[in-house]
C-alpha cells in the first residue's frame, strides 16, 4: 500500500514539474458501497492533494455532480457521455479513457467556474472548491 501511494506522489510531482499548473482540481470522494474501495480512493486522493500542496498549489474540489453538470449539462450523465463531451470540448482525436475523461472533466469544470466568477467580478475566490 505505501509503495502505491509513493508511486502516485512521485508521478504527480513529475507531472507538476513538467507542466507547471497554476492550481489543481480534484473530484471529491463519494462513499462507495465497498468500504475498501472508498478507503483506497481516499488514500490516492490524499497523495494527489499532498503532491499539490508540497508544490504550493491551490487545490479545488468538486463533486461528481458538479463536474458532470459543468461538462455535459446534467449532473447524472453517464461515463460515456462525459467521455464524448470531453473529446468534443477539447477537440481530441479520439475518445479518452474513462479515468482520463474524468480527470479532464474536473479541469474543465474548474475552468468553467473560474471563468464565471471572473465575469461577475468576484475573481477566483474559492476555498477547498467552494465559492467564498
MORA-V942867 format. One record per residue. N is the residue number from 0. PSI is psi in whole degrees, -180 to 180 (none if undefined). Layout:
N/PSI
N/PSI
This chain:
0/-48
1/-34
2/-34
3/-43
4/-41
5/-42
6/-44
7/-48
8/-48
9/-42
10/-43
11/-33
12/-41
13/-43
14/-44
15/-43
16/-38
17/-44
18/-13
19/59
20/160
21/-28
22/178
23/134
24/134
25/148
26/137
27/151
28/136
29/154
30/115
31/161
32/-22
33/109
34/-35
35/-42
36/-41
37/-42
38/-46
39/-41
40/-41
41/-38
42/-42
43/-42
44/-42
45/-41
46/-42
47/-44
48/-41
49/-43
50/-41
51/-44
52/-40
53/-34
54/13
55/36
56/141
57/143
58/126
59/133
60/139
61/145
62/161
63/-37
64/-44
65/-44
66/-49
67/-42
68/-38
69/-36
70/-43
71/-27
72/-7
73/138
74/-17
75/37
76/154
77/164
78/-42
79/-34
80/-40
81/-46
82/-47
83/-43
84/-38
85/-43
86/-46
87/-45
88/-36
89/4
90/48
91/148
92/-23
93/168
94/128
95/159
96/160
97/-44
98/-42
99/-42
100/-41
101/-44
102/-45
103/-38
104/-37
105/-41
106/-41
107/-43
108/-48
109/-43
110/-43
111/-45
112/-43
113/-43
114/-41
115/-43
116/-41
117/-38
118/-33
119/5
120/15
121/-2
122/-153
123/56
124/84
125/152
126/124
127/39
128/7
129/139
130/131
131/none
